[in-house]
Amino acid sequence: MMLEQIRDNWRPMKGAVQERWFRLTDDDLDQIDGRLERLVRRIQARYGVTSEEAHDQVNQWYARLIPERRRPIQTRKAPAAVL
């Protein structure tokens, strides 16, 4: 449900996302295009946090944005990058 709401309402939500994660650029937001995995990766890159921390931040942000939605987001975990 949350993933659908973010994806389907991405244009109006972009402002709230950028307000919360002000380091995300307009280009970042265009590339994210409402996809949670991309949002998490961009938060990781811009803020230097782990994937788990980025997921936690998105869950907390969404819970405040949509108070009746308190369950964490269930997403696929991206494989760790090989250096």
SEDREN-642691 format. One line per 10 residues: number of its first residue (from 0); their letters; for each residue x negated, z, y negated of N, C-alpha, C. Coordinates in steps of 0.2 Angstrom, whole numbers, always signed. Layout:
# SEDREN-642691
NUM) A) X:Z:Y:X:Z:Y:X:Z:Y | ...;
//
This chain:
# SEDREN-642691
0) MMLEQIRDNW) -4:+0:+6:+0:+0:+0:-4:+0:-6 | -9:+4:-7:-13:+5:-13:-17:-2:-14 | -20:-4:-8:-24:-10:-9:-20:-16:-11 | -13:-16:-9:-9:-22:-11:-7:-20:-19 | -6:-14:-21:-4:-13:-28:-10:-15:-32 | -16:-13:-30:-22:-15:-35:-23:-22:-35 | -22:-26:-29:-23:-33:-29:-18:-36:-33 | -12:-34:-32:-6:-38:-35:-5:-36:-43 | -8:-31:-45:-8:-29:-52:-14:-28:-55 | -19:-33:-53:-26:-32:-55:-26:-33:-63;
10) RPMKGAVQER) -23:-38:-65:-24:-40:-72:-22:-34:-77 | -16:-31:-76:-15:-25:-80:-19:-19:-78 | -22:-18:-72:-26:-12:-70:-33:-13:-73 | -35:-19:-75:-42:-20:-77:-44:-15:-82 | -40:-14:-87:-41:-10:-93:-42:-3:-90 | -38:+0:-86:-39:+6:-83:-45:+7:-79 | -47:+2:-75:-53:+2:-72:-59:+2:-76 | -59:-2:-82:-65:-2:-86:-65:+4:-90 | -60:+7:-92:-60:+14:-95:-63:+19:-91 | -62:+19:-84:-65:+24:-80:-72:+23:-78;
20) WFRLTDDDLD) -74:+16:-77:-80:+14:-76:-83:+9:-81 | -85:+12:-87:-86:+8:-93:-92:+4:-92 | -96:+5:-87:-102:+1:-86:-100:-6:-83 | -94:-6:-80:-92:-13:-77:-91:-18:-83 | -94:-24:-82:-93:-29:-87:-86:-33:-86 | -85:-37:-91:-79:-41:-90:-80:-46:-84 | -87:-48:-83:-88:-53:-78:-88:-49:-71 | -90:-43:-71:-89:-39:-65:-81:-38:-63 | -77:-37:-68:-70:-36:-66:-67:-43:-64 | -69:-48:-67:-67:-55:-65:-69:-56:-57;
30) QIDGRLERLV) -75:-54:-56:-78:-55:-49:-74:-51:-44 | -73:-45:-46:-69:-40:-42:-62:-43:-40 | -59:-45:-45:-52:-49:-43:-48:-45:-39 | -47:-38:-40:-43:-34:-37:-44:-32:-30 | -50:-34:-27:-53:-32:-21:-57:-26:-20 | -54:-21:-17:-57:-14:-16:-64:-14:-14 | -66:-18:-9:-73:-18:-7:-78:-20:-12 | -75:-25:-16:-80:-28:-22:-80:-22:-27 | -75:-19:-29:-75:-14:-34:-80:-8:-32 | -79:-6:-25:-84:-1:-23:-91:-3:-24;
40) RRIQARYGVT) -93:-10:-22:-99:-12:-22:-102:-12:-29 | -98:-14:-34:-100:-15:-41:-101:-8:-44 | -97:-3:-42:-98:+4:-44:-105:+7:-41 | -106:+5:-35:-112:+7:-32:-118:+4:-36 | -118:-2:-38:-123:-6:-41:-124:-3:-48 | -119:-2:-52:-119:+0:-59:-121:+7:-60 | -118:+11:-55:-119:+19:-56:-124:+22:-51 | -127:+18:-46:-132:+21:-42:-129:+26:-37 | -123:+25:-35:-120:+30:-30:-119:+27:-23 | -118:+31:-18:-117:+28:-12:-110:+25:-11;
50) SEEAHDQVNQ) -109:+22:-6:-103:+19:-4:-98:+24:-3 | -99:+30:+0:-95:+35:+1:-93:+38:-6 | -98:+39:-10:-96:+42:-17:-92:+37:-21 | -93:+31:-21:-89:+26:-24:-82:+26:-22 | -81:+26:-15:-74:+26:-12:-71:+33:-14 | -74:+38:-15:-71:+45:-17:-69:+44:-24 | -73:+41:-28:-71:+40:-35:-65:+36:-36 | -65:+30:-32:-59:+26:-33:-53:+30:-30 | -53:+34:-25:-48:+37:-22:-45:+42:-27 | -50:+46:-31:-48:+51:-36:-45:+48:-42;
60) WYARLIPERR) -48:+42:-44:-45:+38:-50:-38:+36:-48 | -37:+33:-42:-30:+30:-40:-25:+36:-40 | -27:+42:-37:-23:+47:-36:-20:+50:-43 | -25:+50:-48:-23:+52:-55:-18:+46:-58 | -20:+40:-57:-16:+34:-59:-9:+34:-56 | -9:+35:-50:-2:+35:-46:-2:+42:-43 | +1:+47:-46:+1:+53:-44:+5:+54:-37 | +10:+50:-35:+13:+51:-29:+9:+48:-23 | +3:+45:-24:-1:+42:-19:-7:+47:-18 | -7:+51:-14:-12:+56:-13:-17:+55:-7;
70) RPIQTRKAPA) -15:+50:-2:-19:+49:+3:-25:+45:+2 | -31:+46:+5:-36:+41:+3:-35:+34:+5 | -39:+30:+2:-38:+23:+4:-42:+22:+11 | -39:+18:+15:-42:+16:+21:-45:+9:+21 | -51:+8:+21:-54:+2:+20:-59:+0:+26 | -61:-6:+26:-67:-7:+31:-73:-5:+27 | -78:-2:+31:-84:+0:+29:-89:-6:+29 | -92:-8:+24:-97:-14:+23:-103:-12:+27 | -106:-16:+31:-112:-15:+34:-118:-13:+29 | -122:-9:+31:-128:-7:+26:-132:-13:+25;
80) AVL) -135:-14:+19:-139:-19:+17:-146:-18:+21 | -149:-23:+23:-155:-23:+26:-161:-24:+21 | -165:-20:+20:-170:-21:+15:-176:-25:+18;
//
